[in-house]
Amino acid sequence: MFGWLRLARTPQPIASNLWRDIRAALPWAAALDAAREERLSQLAARFLHEKTITPIGDLVLDERDRGVLAAACCLPLLEFGEAGLRGWSQLIVYPEAFRVNRTHVDAAGVLHEWEDELIGESWDTGPLILSWADVLADCEDPRAGFCVAVHEMAHKIDVLDGELDGTPPLPGPWQRGWARDFQAAYDAFVEAVDAGRDTAIDSYAAEAPEEFFAVTSEYHFSNPRLLLAELPKVAAHLERFYGSSPFS
């Protein structure tokens, strides 16, 4: 679908016995049809060829673990393709949730400092960061509405057009329709969250348009029926962008 963004050079494929182990550990891969599973294997091979995977602390990742991480990160690229890997070179993997220091200067010039606990992070042109414990938790309950690897990769795709705004690079007419439908859905969702109403979709999606895109991307892969029921226009765009969910 996104052929104009294709890269060149095919990396060495993942060995069939190793891919069997990766597939067994990653429920989304096991649920794909044969053609899409092969595409995911090829994308994961490119990921392993191009990205440095850096475990932090005492974490040890074997060959299968690295393959699981690569394949999980490539799920959002099944239709978009390998161009979604552009612009960064490293995946940093923490054993579990990690803490980061934040600072912000408000309009009055006052500096605020705090600490966040995160399970994933994506820098615009820097590394992608994941908690290995949370990747494993997502694999253990793949229909729960969560997939941190998909969430952070959605940010990487989003920023490819130069703006982290919840709208990935798309052909003109589709991009306009996407921006219109996502903005309307986001505004309604924020209104519901601000009013204190319970939402079936994780309320973190109200943080910003780019988080709305990333969170709904998780639901596309892990609870597509709920996404369709709650946000039908958003679900339709994501179906077109990512292809059908493995759990449709």
PyMOL commands that set and color helices and strands:
alter all, ss='L'
color gray80, all
select helices_A, chain A and resi 3-5+16-25+27-30+34-50+63-77+82-85+132-140+148-161+172-194+203-206+209-222+224-230+232-242
alter helices_A, ss='H'
color red, helices_A
select strands_A, chain A and resi 52-55+90-94+98-105+111-118+120-122+128-131
alter strands_A, ss='S'
color yellow, strands_A
deselect
rebuild
show_as cartoon
